[in-house]
C-alpha cells in the first residue's frame, strides 16, 4: 500500500487499546457535547449500506458499494474486520476497521473521558465526544478526532459498543477534506446495516 493511501488509524488504535489501563469506571461523563444532531452517526433513519457484507466475531455489517477487504496484510495489525474504498482517488482510502478491547467490557462513560484524553495525548487534534449512537439496539460512545500519519491528516469517527461482555471498537477513517455531513452519511449507512449474532 502506498504511503499516500494509509488505511490504519495507528494512533487511534493505540489509544483505544490503552483503555485497558484506565481506572475510573465510576466517572459520570456527559453522553455528548450536545452540538451534533441526535441522529448523526447512529444510523437511525439512514438507508443501510448495500455493498459487501463484512462478518466479524458476533456481528456483521455492510459497507458502501465499492468498498472491500484489502488483499494485502498489514504488518503488525490484525483487526477483527477491515474494509476500505480501494477506488478512492484523493490520496486517502476511506476505511473502517473493528477491534475488541483487551479489557473486556469498558463502561461508556470511561470511554468518553479517558478515551478522549488519551487520543489528545497521542497527538490527536479536534477531539470531540459526540452524542451516543444506537447500533442495532446497542448503545455506543462516539469520539471524533483528527490524526496525522505519514504527513497526511485524516478524520476518525470511533464507536465503542458493549455487547456480550466485550467492547467492540469500530473506527471509520476519512480524508480530512471530507465534511462532517458526508462522513456521517457513510457512517450512518454502515451502522444502519449492523446486526449482532
C-alpha positions in Angstrom: 0.0 0.0 0.0 1.3 3.4 -0.8 2.1 5.8 2.0 -0.3 8.2 0.3 -3.2 5.9 1.0 -2.9 4.9 4.6 -5.6 2.5 5.9 -4.9 2.4 9.6 -5.6 4.7 12.4 -2.5 3.6 14.3 -2.5 6.3 17.0 -6.3 5.9 17.5 -6.0 2.2 17.9 -3.2 2.5 20.4 -5.2 5.0 22.4 -8.3 2.8 22.3 -6.4 -0.3 23.4 -4.8 1.6 26.3 -8.2 2.0 27.9 -7.4 -1.3 29.5 -5.2 0.6 31.9 -7.8 3.1 32.9 -9.1 3.1 36.4 -12.1 5.4 36.5 -15.1 3.3 35.7 -17.3 5.4 38.0 -16.8 8.7 36.2 -20.0 10.3 35.1 -19.4 11.9 31.8 -22.0 13.6 29.5 -23.3 11.4 26.7 -22.2 14.0 24.2 -21.4 17.7 23.9 -24.9 18.5 22.5 -23.6 20.2 19.4 -24.4 17.5 16.9 -27.7 16.3 15.6 -29.1 13.5 17.7 -29.3 11.2 14.7 -25.7 11.9 13.4 -23.6 8.8 13.5 -26.3 6.4 14.7 -27.7 5.0 11.5 -31.3 5.8 12.5 -33.3 7.0 9.6 -30.5 6.2 7.2 -30.6 3.8 4.3 -28.5 0.8 5.0 -25.3 0.3 3.0 -25.7 -2.2 0.2 -22.1 -3.1 -0.5 -20.2 -6.2 0.6 -21.2 -7.8 3.8 -18.3 -7.9 6.4 -18.6 -10.5 9.2 -16.9 -10.3 12.5 -16.9 -12.2 15.7 -20.5 -12.0 16.7 -21.7 -9.3 14.3 -21.9 -8.3 10.6 -22.3 -5.1 8.7 -22.4 -3.9 5.1 -20.1 -1.3 3.6 -20.8 1.2 0.8 -20.7 0.0 -2.8 -17.1 -0.2 -4.0 -15.6 -0.8 -0.5 -13.9 -4.2 0.0 -11.5 -6.1 2.2 -7.9 -5.3 1.2 -6.0 -8.4 -0.1 -2.7 -7.2 1.3 -2.0 -7.9 5.0 -0.9 -5.0 7.2 2.2 -5.8 9.3 1.6 -5.7 13.0 -2.2 -5.2 12.7 -4.8 -7.9 13.0 -8.2 -6.3 13.2 -11.3 -8.4 13.6 -12.6 -6.8 10.3 -11.2 -4.2 7.8 -12.7 -2.8 4.7 -11.7 0.2 2.5 -12.6 2.2 -0.5 -9.8 1.0 -2.7 -11.0 3.1 -5.6 -10.6 6.4 -3.7 -8.5 8.9 -5.8 -7.9 11.7 -3.3 -4.8 10.2 -1.7 -6.5 8.6 1.3 -8.6 5.4 1.1 -11.6 5.9 3.4 -12.0 2.8 5.6 -13.5 1.1 8.6 -11.9 -1.4 11.0 -13.0 -3.2 14.1 -11.1 -4.5 17.1 -12.1 -5.8 20.6 -10.8 -4.0 23.7 -8.5 -6.4 25.6 -10.0 -5.0 28.8 -13.3 -6.8 28.2 -16.3 -4.5 28.6 -15.3 -0.9 29.2 -18.0 1.5 30.6 -19.0 4.1 28.0 -18.6 7.0 30.5 -15.0 5.9 30.9 -14.5 5.8 27.2 -15.9 9.3 26.8 -13.4 10.7 29.4 -10.3 8.6 29.3 -10.5 7.8 25.6 -10.8 11.4 24.5 -7.9 12.4 26.8 -5.7 9.6 25.5 -6.4 10.5 21.9 -5.2 14.0 22.7 -2.1 12.6 24.4 -1.4 10.5 21.3 -1.3 13.6 19.2 -4.9 13.8 18.0 -6.5 17.2 17.5 -10.1 18.4 17.1 -11.1 15.7 19.6 -14.8 15.8 20.4 -17.1 13.5 22.2 -20.2 13.3 20.1 -23.7 12.1 21.0 -24.0 8.4 21.8 -25.4 6.3 19.0 -27.6 3.2 18.8 -26.2 0.4 16.8 -28.8 -2.3 16.2 -30.1 -1.8 19.8 -26.7 -1.4 21.4 -25.6 2.0 22.8 -22.2 3.2 21.6 -19.9 6.0 22.7 -18.8 8.2 19.7 -15.5 10.1 19.6 -14.3 12.2 16.7 -10.7 13.4 16.1 -8.1 14.4 13.5 -4.9 12.4 13.3 -1.8 12.6 11.1 0.0 9.7 9.6 2.9 9.9 7.1 2.2 13.6 6.7 -1.5 13.0 5.9 -4.3 14.5 8.1 -7.4 12.5 8.3 -10.6 12.2 10.4 -11.7 9.3 12.6 -15.2 8.6 13.8 -14.8 6.0 16.5 -17.6 4.0 18.1 -17.3 1.9 21.3 -20.0 -0.7 21.6 -20.6 -3.0 24.6 -22.2 -6.4 23.7 -21.9 -9.9 25.2 -19.5 -8.8 27.8 -17.0 -7.2 25.4 -16.3 -3.8 24.0 -16.1 -3.6 20.2 -14.4 -0.6 18.7 -15.3 0.4 15.2 -13.1 3.1 13.7 -14.1 4.9 10.5 -11.2 6.9 8.9 -11.8 9.6 6.2 -9.9 12.1 4.2 -9.6 15.3 6.1 -11.2 17.2 3.3 -14.5 15.3 3.7 -17.0 17.3 5.7 -18.9 16.0 8.8 -22.2 15.6 7.0 -20.6 13.4 4.3 -18.7 11.4 6.9 -21.9 10.9 8.9 -23.8 9.7 5.8 -21.2 6.9 5.3 -21.1 6.0 9.0 -24.9 6.0 9.2 -25.3 3.7 6.3 -22.9 1.2 7.7 -24.4 1.4 11.2 -27.9 1.0 9.8 -26.9 -2.3 8.3 -25.4 -3.6 11.5 -26.6 -6.9 13.1 -25.5 -8.8 16.2 -25.4 -12.6 16.3 
